[in-house]
Amino acid sequence: MIDNATLLIGIAFSSASLTVALLIGWLNARHEKYLVHGGFGVASVAAGASILGLREGSYDLFHTLLPYTLVVVGLSLIYSGSRVFRDSNASLLPAIAVVAIALPVQAVPFLMGYSGIGAIVLNIAAGVFMLLCAREYWLIRREAWVALVANSTLYVVVALSFFACAVMLVLDGNWVLTAPADNWAEDLNSILSLTGLTGIGAITLTLHHARAARRHRLEANTDALTGVLNRRALFQRFAESDSVTGLAVIMFDLDHFKQINDRMGHAHGDFVLTRFADILRQELRHSDAIARLGGEEFCAILPGRDRDAARQVAEHIRKAFADLALAIDDEGKTTATVSAGMATAGVNETFSSVLSRADSALYKAKQAGRNQVHVAPFRLVA
């Protein structure tokens, strides 16, 4: 059997490697703060494990309180990292509160000479931190069911091994230790900590790369200014040759948009575009698709809406935008409006065809004086 000190050194080396991997990941994605929390947390655990593994039987205050403190601080950082992984805006107060309680409760017994009680507190605190981490990943398990459930499970298993260490120390009743505890629970905890840490690190990095890939896909398919789909994404979702029977398409074009940019500046023009995108999101369903085709032109795809319902939606959007009364000149006497053209797909009509008819209806709305909705006539059966 490998002795416990060797296992602790193994944990230290594994932790150091994971620290490097996490920090490299953070250098390539500075906004992912959980990688920093996790990286420094694992580094602190590695430092504590190194001292424990190299103490060569020494059990003085330096070789107990210092490494145990490093382990608790490291686990608190890992916990705060798991909270930030779940929600980038999550409060760090729970992690700060738990470590603020754990450190003095652990330190007092050591300083009073009751090293056994101090070791019990350490194991309980470590187990609690592991369970708290498991909870954070469990709460977001729907994001990636297999990976996140596996991560939660590993945290729970390691937590139970820490609790087992505490139970064995209590059962032995040795409140003052002169040497490291030597029992099956300690060996099991070292093995599970080593394997669990490796598994948790691998899963965390896999989740990080998966999130990055999803974010890149989202950025590639999203209009950077308004947050709606871009032209490329729209035509990926609806191919030009797709049959879209019963689909309603509304084309929007902001009136006098060049005048807004020329007189009020491009910053104000961008503001008008984003406010119109907000109106679209407010008035449309989650199942509807919204895209910015370029410049001041937008498109809304409404599955399952008949002609009258789609026209009503277009009118609501036109009126809601007009009601904002966004100025398009310095005097503020003229406000921004939008014109719309709408078409509903006939039997076996292609997306390209219904889009073209909606665009023609938009052109007629512009010709008729703007700030209105024009509906394309029913498509005659070929």
URCOR-V187159 format. One record per backbone hydrogen bond with DSSP energy under -0.5 kcal/mol. CO is the residue of the C=O (numbers start at 1). NH is the residue of the N-H. Records with the same first field share a line. If there is no record, write none. Layout:
CO=NH ; NH
//
This chain:
3=7
4=8
5=9
6=10
7=11
8=12
9=13
10=14
11=15
12=16
13=17
14=18
15=19
16=20
17=21
18=22
19=23
20=24
21=25
22=26
23=27
24=28
26=29
29=32
31=33
32=35 ; 36
33=36 ; 37
34=38
35=39
36=40
37=41
38=42
39=43
40=44
41=45
42=46
43=47
44=48
45=49
46=50
47=51
48=52
49=53
50=54
52=55
55=58
61=64 ; 65 ; 66
62=67
64=68
65=69
66=70
67=71
68=72
69=73
70=74
71=75
72=76
73=77
74=78
75=79
76=80
77=81
78=82
79=83
80=84
81=85
82=86
83=87
87=90
92=96
93=97
94=98
95=99
96=100
97=101
98=102
99=103
100=104
101=105
102=106
103=107
104=108
105=109
106=110
107=111
108=112
109=114
110=113
113=115
114=118
115=119
116=120
117=121
118=122
119=123
120=124
121=125
122=126
123=127
124=128
125=129
126=130
127=131
128=132
129=133
130=134
131=135
132=136
133=137
134=138
135=139
136=140
137=140
138=141
140=143 ; 144
141=144
144=148
145=149
146=150
147=151
148=152
149=153
150=154
151=155
152=156
153=157
154=158
155=159
156=160
157=161
158=162
159=163
160=164
161=165
162=166
163=167
164=168
165=169
166=170
167=171
168=172
169=173 ; 174
173=175
175=116 ; 117 ; 177
183=187
184=188
185=189
186=190
187=191
188=192
189=193
190=194
191=195
192=196
193=197
194=198
195=199
196=200
197=201
198=202
199=203
200=204
201=205
202=206
203=207
204=208
205=209
206=210
207=211
208=212
209=213
210=214
211=215
212=216
213=217
214=218
215=219
216=220
217=221
218=222
219=222
221=230
223=227
228=223
229=292
230=234
231=235
232=236
233=237
234=238
237=239
239=242
240=352
242=244 ; 351
244=247
247=345
248=302
249=343
250=300
251=341
252=298
253=339
254=257
256=260
257=261
258=262
259=263
260=264 ; 265
261=265
265=269
266=270
267=271
268=272
269=273
270=274
271=275
272=276
273=277
274=278
275=279
276=280
277=281
278=282
279=283
280=284
285=288
289=301
290=229
291=293 ; 299
292=231
294=297
296=254
297=293 ; 294
298=252
299=291
300=250 ; 302
301=289 ; 303
302=248 ; 305
306=310
307=311
308=312
309=313
310=314
311=315
312=316
313=317
314=318
315=319
316=320
317=321
318=322
319=323
320=324
321=324
322=325
326=336
329=332
334=328 ; 329
337=255
339=253
340=374
341=251
342=376
343=249
345=246
346=349
349=244
350=354
351=355
352=356
353=357
354=358
355=359
356=360
357=361
358=362
359=363
360=364
361=365
362=366
363=367
364=368
365=370
366=369
372=340
374=342
//
